Amino acid sequence: MGLSLFAGLRPFRAAAAARDALAGVTLASMNIPQVLGYTRIAGTPVVTGLYTVLLPLIAFAVFGSSRHLVVAADSATAAIFSSSLSPMAAPASEKYMALVGMVALVTAGFLLLARLFKLGFLADFLSRTVLVGFLGGVGFQVGIAMLGEIFGVAAPSHHTLIQLWQVLQSLPGTNLPTLSLAALVIATILLGHRYLPKVPVSLFAVLAAIVASARLHFAERGIAVIGPVPGGLPPIRLPEVSWSELLAVLPVAASCFVMIIAQSAATSRAFAVRHHERVDEDADILGLAAANAAAGLSGAFVVNGSPTQTAMADSAGARSQVAQLAFAGVVLLVLLYLTGPLQYLPRCVLAAIVFTIAVRMVDFRQLRAIRRESPGEYYLAITTAAAVIAIGVEQGILLAIILSLLRHVRHSYRPHTMVLVADAAGRWEQTAATAGAETEPGLIVYRFGSDLFYANDNRFADEIRALVEHAPSPVRWLVIDAGAITDIDYSAAQSVRDLLDDLRRLGVGVVFGRVRSYLRSDLDRHGVTAAVGEARVFETLHEAIDAVRGGALEASANGPARPAR
């Protein structure tokens, strides 16, 4: 496995590096409140949010390839492990943090294996449609989880729907000062994102809340604050877990792994295309493995290639990993000198920040576009979102993968099929392959839009039989346009040979057009070429049709057709 270190910084130019360093400082001002807020989702101490943007950022800058990807705390992965680990240990406890660290290390191991075996293609099994639905479901789940602290009421359950019910039952006991402060922060941030997208409104909200809390003694007025935050560098150590606990976190780490692969690959590709650059996905996977290993060893939690934070970096003017290194430098200064004031930060302010993040995770615009273009895919996205809310994040990921695969299989099982008809100018037009359709009297040109395999071979054969049986005039020739067929398995080959026998008894000659070399080898291996006849397999569709129309072939009821004499 070859290494190409610091690929995200090269080519290095001093002027560009200075611009990127300034962008990194801007990025830190916007993102530090967010990573602090993610700890509310993760169930970890507030300082761990800062840890996620220190050593992990540096590790990805060293081993990764993307010049734009920001690897840091992420709400989706935080929701995955917190929902699974919170029943095993009390959030923020020593045991919980050991489990969190082990999840990050095991995830790093999975990513390293993915790099060694080049498993990045696994990201392709999460379609964009179900990913939109999944992230929307996580947004609802995270938003509901924050309602308790926004209203100042208890919602101890770890199940989203039960949490919502607990909040609703507790509404008469709402802490009005807490709710008022949270509502003010939410409105300020949402309006800021709408009208001042480049201004770090979240940071200003945090600073204002800290100053007001310290001067007005919010803690004495019933507004909960986060309390003392330890400063200094993160401790470097291996998490202490038992063998049984290690086995228990394996499925959690696997879920994080799938989300990281899918989300990071999609994000790095998108920004590489935007800036006309190339990205080494294998190197990015290695960088993500190194970042998660650094997180697990430094008291942080799983990190991911964040699309929202990458977009923030891009809007701030970052064009290389120099910006992310500058971001890490600002975090280091905060850890060393500025953690003291954080103890006055109201918990409801962090919850409000996370709530605004959750709102932005629900992409209503994208959902409307999906519904407009493909109602079936829209319902898949909604089903995925509902599963995340109702049964959990891990199950939502599994369902997202299954639905993506089922959608692919459904397209292959029921592909587009058509009959080609020539218009007045001789150009081919497509018409539905329904009973009664024909290309011209005595001829049907049929196109099947998928590979032939065991699940769709009966559909292929039944549709052809129906076309022949219900044709307006007796069919003498059937031309199969095989341009979309790249593979045929054993079961499908048997069905095709049976179809050829049936058509031969009816006096219908069969010709294959647009047969590429890879399909030809399958037809030869499965005996289809011998059954139909060498003279009836053509590389182009025009050759096949011209041979039929010009009388170059003759149909035979007793065996494969042969060239006409």
C-alpha positions in Angstrom: 0.0 0.0 0.0 1.8 3.1 -1.2 1.6 6.3 0.8 1.3 9.8 -0.5 1.6 12.1 2.5 0.3 15.7 2.7 -1.5 15.3 -0.7 -4.2 17.7 0.5 -1.6 20.5 1.0 0.2 20.1 -2.3 1.1 22.0 -4.4 2.1 24.4 -1.6 2.3 28.1 -2.4 3.0 30.7 0.3 0.4 33.2 -0.9 -2.3 30.5 -1.2 -1.3 29.1 2.2 -1.8 32.5 3.9 -5.2 32.8 2.4 -6.1 29.3 3.5 -4.8 30.0 7.1 -7.1 33.0 7.3 -10.0 30.9 6.0 -9.1 28.3 8.7 -9.5 30.9 11.5 -12.9 31.9 10.0 -13.8 28.2 9.9 -12.9 27.8 13.6 -15.1 30.7 14.6 -18.1 29.1 12.8 -17.5 25.5 13.8 -16.3 25.5 17.4 -19.8 26.2 18.7 -21.1 23.3 16.4 -18.6 20.8 17.7 -19.4 21.8 21.2 -23.0 21.2 20.4 -22.4 17.8 18.9 -21.3 16.6 22.3 -25.0 16.9 23.4 -25.8 14.4 20.7 -22.8 12.2 21.5 -23.5 12.2 25.3 -19.9 13.1 26.0 -18.2 15.9 28.0 -18.2 19.3 26.2 -14.4 19.3 25.8 -14.4 16.2 23.7 -16.0 18.3 20.9 -12.8 20.3 20.8 -10.7 17.1 20.8 -12.4 16.0 17.6 -11.0 19.0 15.7 -7.5 18.7 17.0 -5.5 15.5 16.3 -8.1 14.0 13.9 -7.8 17.1 11.7 -4.1 16.9 11.7 -4.1 13.1 10.9 -6.3 13.6 7.9 -4.2 16.4 6.6 -1.2 14.1 6.7 -2.7 10.9 5.2 -5.7 12.1 3.2 -6.0 13.3 -0.4 -8.9 15.7 -0.6 -7.9 19.4 -0.4 -11.4 20.3 0.8 -12.8 17.6 3.1 -13.2 18.7 6.8 -13.0 15.7 9.0 -14.6 16.4 12.4 -17.5 15.6 14.7 -20.7 14.8 12.8 -24.2 14.6 14.0 -25.1 11.5 12.1 -22.3 9.3 13.4 -22.7 10.8 16.9 -26.4 9.8 16.9 -25.4 6.3 15.7 -23.1 5.5 18.6 -24.9 7.4 21.3 -28.2 5.7 20.7 -26.4 2.3 21.0 -24.0 2.9 23.8 -26.2 4.9 26.2 -28.0 1.7 27.3 -24.6 0.1 28.1 -23.2 2.9 30.3 -24.3 6.3 31.6 -23.5 9.1 29.1 -20.3 11.0 29.9 -19.2 8.4 32.5 -15.8 6.9 32.4 -17.1 3.6 31.1 -19.1 5.3 28.4 -16.1 7.3 27.2 -14.0 4.1 27.1 -16.7 2.5 24.8 -16.9 5.7 22.7 -13.1 5.6 22.2 -13.2 1.9 21.3 -15.9 2.5 18.7 -13.6 5.1 17.1 -10.7 2.7 17.1 -12.7 -0.2 15.7 -14.1 2.1 13.1 -10.5 3.1 12.2 -9.7 -0.6 11.9 -12.7 -1.1 9.5 -11.6 1.8 7.4 -8.0 0.5 7.3 -9.3 -2.8 6.0 -11.4 -1.0 3.5 -8.3 0.7 2.2 -6.3 -2.5 2.1 -9.0 -4.3 0.2 -10.2 -1.3 -1.8 -13.8 -1.5 -0.4 -14.6 2.1 -1.1 -17.3 0.8 -3.5 -19.4 0.0 -0.5 -20.4 3.7 -0.5 -22.3 3.1 -3.7 -24.8 0.9 -1.9 -26.3 4.0 -0.2 -28.2 5.8 -2.9 -28.6 9.6 -2.7 -32.3 9.2 -2.3 -32.2 7.0 0.8 -29.3 9.1 2.1 -31.4 12.2 2.0 -34.2 10.3 3.8 -31.7 8.9 6.4 -30.2 12.3 7.2 -33.6 13.8 7.4 -34.6 11.1 9.9 -31.5 11.8 11.9 -32.4 15.5 11.9 -35.8 14.8 13.3 -34.3 12.4 15.9 -31.6 14.9 17.0 -34.1 17.8 17.1 -36.5 15.8 19.3 -33.6 14.8 21.6 -32.8 18.5 22.2 -36.4 19.5 23.1 -36.0 18.5 26.7 -33.1 20.9 27.3 -34.8 23.6 25.2 -37.9 23.5 27.3 -36.0 22.8 30.5 -37.8 19.6 31.2 -36.7 15.9 31.7 -36.9 13.5 28.8 -34.6 10.6 30.0 -35.7 8.0 27.4 -33.2 7.0 24.6 -36.1 6.2 22.2 -37.1 9.2 20.0 -40.9 8.7 20.1 -40.9 8.1 23.8 -38.7 11.2 24.3 -41.2 13.3 22.3 -44.1 11.9 24.5 -42.1 12.7 27.7 -41.5 16.3 26.6 -45.2 16.7 25.7 -46.3 15.4 29.1 -43.8 17.7 30.9 -44.8 20.9 29.1 -46.7 22.3 32.1 -43.4 22.4 34.0 -41.5 24.3 31.2 -38.7 26.5 32.5 -39.7 29.8 30.9 -36.3 31.5 31.2 -34.6 28.5 29.6 -37.2 28.3 26.8 -36.9 32.0 26.1 -33.2 32.0 25.9 -33.2 28.9 23.6 -35.8 30.4 21.4 -33.9 33.6 21.0 -30.7 31.7 20.1 -32.6 29.5 17.6 -34.2 32.5 15.9 -30.9 34.4 15.8 -29.0 31.5 14.2 -31.7 30.6 11.6 -32.1 34.3 10.6 -28.3 34.7 10.5 -27.9 31.6 8.2 -30.7 33.1 6.0 -29.5 36.7 5.7 -25.8 36.6 6.9 -24.5 33.2 5.8 -20.8 34.2 6.1 -21.1 35.7 9.6 -20.3 33.2 12.5 -23.7 33.9 14.2 -23.4 30.7 16.4 -20.1 32.0 17.8 -21.5 35.4 18.6 -24.5 33.6 20.3 -22.2 31.5 22.4 -20.0 34.5 23.4 -23.0 36.6 24.3 -24.6 33.7 26.3 -21.4 33.2 28.2 -21.0 36.9 29.1 -24.7 37.2 30.1 -24.6 34.0 32.1 -21.5 35.1 34.0 -22.8 38.6 34.8 -26.4 37.7 35.5 -25.7 34.4 37.2 -28.0 32.3 35.0 -27.3 29.2 37.1 -28.9 30.8 40.1 -32.0 31.7 38.0 -32.7 28.1 37.1 -30.9 28.1 33.7 -28.6 25.1 33.7 -25.0 25.6 32.6 -22.4 23.1 31.5 -20.0 23.7 34.5 -16.2 23.4 34.6 -14.5 22.3 31.4 -11.0 20.8 31.7 -8.3 22.5 29.7 -5.0 21.4 28.3 -4.0 18.8 25.8 -6.1 15.6 25.4 -4.9 12.5 27.2 -3.4 9.9 24.9 -4.3 6.4 26.0 -6.0 3.2 24.9 -9.6 2.8 26.0 -10.1 0.1 28.7 -12.9 -2.3 27.7 -13.5 -6.0 28.2 -13.6 -8.5 25.4 -17.4 -8.8 25.7 -17.7 -5.0 25.4 -15.5 -5.0 22.4 -17.7 -7.5 20.7 -20.7 -5.4 21.6 -19.4 -2.3 19.9 -18.5 -4.1 16.6 -22.0 -3.5 15.0 -22.0 0.1 16.2 -18.6 0.7 14.6 -19.8 -1.1 11.4 -22.7 1.3 11.2 -20.4 4.3 11.7 -18.1 2.9 9.1 -20.8 2.6 6.4 -22.0 6.2 7.1 -18.4 7.5 7.0 -17.6 5.8 3.7 -20.8 7.0 2.1 -20.9 10.5 3.4 -17.1 11.3 3.1 -16.8 9.9 -0.4 -19.9 11.8 -1.7 -18.6 15.0 -0.1 -15.0 14.8 -1.3 -16.2 13.9 -4.8 -18.6 16.8 -4.9 -16.0 19.4 -4.0 -13.3 17.9 -6.2 -15.7 18.2 -9.2 -16.6 21.8 -8.2 -13.0 22.8 -8.3 -12.0 20.7 -11.2 -9.6 18.5 -9.2 -9.0 14.8 -8.8 -9.3 13.0 -5.5 -7.7 9.7 -4.5 -10.5 7.9 -2.6 -8.2 5.2 -1.3 -6.0 7.8 0.3 -9.0 9.5 1.8 -10.1 6.3 3.4 -6.6 5.9 4.9 -6.9 9.5 6.1 -10.2 8.8 7.7 -8.8 5.7 9.4 -5.9 7.8 10.8 -8.3 10.5 11.9 -10.5 8.0 13.8 -7.5 6.3 15.3 -6.3 9.7 16.6 -9.8 10.4 17.9 -10.0 7.0 19.8 -6.6 7.5 21.4 -7.2 11.2 22.4 -10.5 10.9 24.3 -12.6 12.1 21.4 -15.3 10.2 19.4 -15.9 9.1 15.9 -15.2 11.7 13.2 -16.5 11.9 9.7 -16.1 13.8 6.5 -18.7 16.5 7.2 -20.6 17.9 4.2 -21.8 20.9 6.2 -18.5 21.8 7.7 -16.8 21.2 4.3 -19.3 23.6 2.7 -18.5 26.2 5.5 -14.8 25.8 4.8 -15.4 26.3 1.1 -17.5 29.4 1.6 -14.8 30.8 3.9 -12.3 30.5 1.0 -10.4 27.3 2.1 -8.7 25.6 -0.9 -6.4 23.2 0.9 -5.9 21.3 4.1 -3.8 24.3 5.3 -7.2 25.8 6.4 -7.9 22.7 8.5 -4.5 22.8 10.1 -5.1 26.5 11.0 -8.5 25.4 12.5 -6.7 22.9 14.6 -4.2 25.6 15.8 -7.1 27.8 16.9 -8.6 24.9 18.8 -5.2 24.3 20.5 -5.2 27.9 21.8 -8.7 27.5 23.1 -7.8 24.3 24.9 -4.7 25.8 26.5 -6.1 29.2 27.5 -9.8 29.7 27.0 -11.7 26.8 28.5 -12.4 28.6 31.8 -15.2 30.8 30.4 -17.0 27.9 28.8 -18.3 26.8 32.3 -20.9 29.6 32.1 -22.3 28.4 28.8 -26.0 27.5 29.3 -26.9 24.0 28.2 -30.0 25.3 26.4 -27.8 27.4 24.2 -25.9 24.3 23.1 -29.2 22.5 22.6 -30.5 25.4 20.5 -27.4 25.3 18.3 -27.8 21.5 17.8 -31.5 22.0 17.1 -30.6 24.4 14.2 -28.2 21.9 12.9 -30.9 19.3 13.0 -33.3 21.6 11.1 -30.7 22.0 8.3 -30.3 18.2 8.1 -33.9 17.8 6.8 -33.5 18.8 3.2 -37.1 19.7 2.2 -35.9 21.2 -1.1 -34.2 18.0 -2.1 -37.2 15.9 -0.9 -39.5 18.0 -3.1 -37.2 17.6 -6.1 -37.2 13.8 -5.5 -41.0 13.7 -5.3 -41.4 15.7 -8.4 -39.0 13.6 -10.5 -39.5 10.2 -9.0 -42.5 9.6 -6.6 -41.3 6.0 -5.9 -37.9 7.1 -4.7 -39.6 9.8 -2.6 -41.5 7.2 -0.7 -38.3 5.2 -0.2 -36.7 8.3 1.4 -39.7 8.9 3.6 -39.7 5.3 4.7 -36.0 5.5 5.6 -36.6 8.7 7.6 -39.5 7.1 9.4 -37.5 4.0 10.3 -34.7 6.1 11.8 -37.2 8.0 14.0 -39.2 5.0 15.0 -36.7 2.2 15.4 -33.2 3.8 15.5 -30.3 5.0 13.6 -28.4 1.7 13.0 -31.6 0.1 11.8 -32.2 3.1 9.6 -28.8 2.6 8.0 -29.5 -1.1 7.4 -32.9 -0.3 5.9 -31.3 2.4 3.7 -28.8 -0.1 2.3 -31.5 -2.7 1.8 -33.9 -0.3 0.1 -31.1 1.0 -2.2 -30.3 -2.6 -3.2 -34.0 -3.5 -3.6 -34.5 -0.4 -5.8 -31.6 -1.6 -8.0 -32.9 -5.1 -8.2 -36.4 -3.8 -9.0 -35.0 -1.8 -11.9 -33.2 -4.9 -13.2 -36.2 -7.1 -12.5 -38.6 -4.8 -14.3 -36.4 -2.9 -16.8 -37.6 -0.6 -19.5 -38.7 -2.7 -22.6 -39.9 -1.4 -25.9 -40.6 -2.2 -29.5 -38.8 -0.1 -32.1 -40.9 1.4 -34.9 -39.6 3.4 -37.9 -41.2 6.8 -38.5 -41.9 8.3 -41.9 -38.3 9.5 -42.2 -36.9 6.1 -41.3 -35.8 7.1 -37.8 -36.4 4.6 -35.0 -39.0 5.5 -32.4 -39.8 3.6 -29.2 -43.2 2.3 -28.3 -44.3 0.3 -25.3 -43.7 -3.4 -25.5 -47.4 -4.3 -25.0 -49.4 -7.0 -26.7 -50.3 -5.9 -30.3 -47.1 -3.8 -30.9 -45.0 -4.6 -33.9 -42.3 -2.9 -35.9 -43.9 -3.7 -39.3 -46.0 -6.5 -40.6 -44.1 -9.8 -39.9 -41.3 -8.1 -37.9 -40.8 -7.2 -34.3 -37.7 -5.4 -33.1 -37.7 -5.8 -29.3 -35.3 -4.1 -26.8 -34.7 -5.3 -23.2 -33.1 -2.7 -21.0 -31.2 -4.8 -18.5 -28.9 -7.8 -18.1 -30.6 -11.2 -18.2 -30.5 -13.1 -15.0 -32.6 -15.6 -13.0 -35.0 -13.0 -11.6 -36.1 -11.4 -14.9 -35.6 -14.1 -17.5 -39.3 -15.2 -17.3 -40.4 -11.6 -17.8 -38.2 -11.4 -20.9 -39.6 -14.7 -22.4 -43.2 -14.0 -21.4 -43.2 -10.5 -22.9 -41.8 -11.8 -26.2 -44.3 -14.7 -26.3 -47.1 -12.2 -25.8 -45.8 -9.9 -28.5 -45.7 -12.8 -31.0 -49.1 -14.2 -30.0 -51.0 -10.9 -30.2 -49.2 -9.4 -33.2 -51.6 -7.8 -35.8 -50.0 -10.0 -38.5 -48.2 -13.3 -38.3 -44.6 -12.7 -37.1 -41.8 -14.2 -39.2 -38.9 -12.5 -37.6 -38.0 -11.3 -34.1 -35.0 -9.1 -33.8 -33.7 -8.7 -30.2 -31.8 -5.5 -29.6 -29.2 -6.7 -27.0 -27.4 -3.3 -26.6 -28.4 -3.1 -22.9 -27.7 -6.7 -22.1 -24.1 -7.1 -20.9 -24.4 -10.4 -19.1 -26.6 -13.6 -19.1 -26.5 -16.1 -16.4 -27.1 -19.9 -16.5 -30.8 -19.7 -15.6 -31.5 -17.0 -18.1 -29.7 -18.9 -20.8 -31.9 -21.9 -20.2 -35.0 -19.7 -20.5 -33.7 -18.2 -23.7 -33.0 -21.6 -25.3 -36.6 -22.7 -24.3 -38.0 -19.5 -25.9 -36.0 -20.2 -29.1 -37.5 -23.7 -29.3 -41.0 -22.3 -28.8 -40.6 -19.6 -31.5 -39.0 -22.1 -33.9 -42.1 -24.3 -33.6 -44.2 -21.2 -34.5 -42.1 -20.6 -37.5 -40.6 -17.4 -36.1 -36.9 -16.7 -36.8 -34.9 -15.0 -34.1 -32.0 -12.6 -34.7 -29.7 -10.9 -32.1 -28.4 -7.4 -32.8 -25.9 -5.1 -31.0 -24.2 -8.1 -29.4 -20.9 -6.9 -27.8 -17.9 -9.1 -27.2 -18.6 -9.7 -23.5 -22.2 -10.8 -24.3 -21.1 -12.9 -27.2 -18.8 -14.9 -24.9 -21.7 -15.6 -22.6 -24.0 -16.6 -25.5 -21.3 -19.0 -26.8 -20.6 -20.5 -23.3 -24.2 -21.1 -22.6 -25.0 -22.6 -26.0 -27.4 -19.8 -27.1 -25.3 -18.9 -30.2 -25.4 -22.5 -31.3 -29.2 -22.6 -30.7 -30.0 -19.5 -32.7 -27.3 -19.9 -35.3 -24.0 -18.1 -36.0 -25.5 -16.2 -38.9 -28.1 -14.6 -36.7 -25.8 -12.8 -34.2 -24.8 -9.3 -35.3 -22.6 -6.6 -33.8 -25.0 -3.8 -34.9 -28.8 -3.5 -34.9 -28.9 -2.2 -38.5 -27.0 -5.2 -39.8 -29.5 -7.5 -38.1 -32.5 -5.7 -39.5 -31.0 -5.3 -42.9 -30.3 -9.1 -43.0 -33.9 -9.8 -42.2 -35.4 -7.3 -44.6 -33.0 -8.1 -47.4 -33.7 -11.8 -47.3 -30.1 -12.6 -46.4 -31.5 -15.1 -43.9 -34.4 -17.6 -44.1 -36.5 -18.8 -41.3 -36.6 -22.5 -40.5 -39.1 -24.4 -38.5 -36.7 -27.4 -38.1 -33.5 -25.8 -36.7 -31.4 -22.7 -36.5 -31.7 -20.4 -39.5 -29.0 -20.4 -42.1 -28.0 -17.8 -44.7 -30.4 -17.7 -47.6 -29.1 -19.2 -50.8 
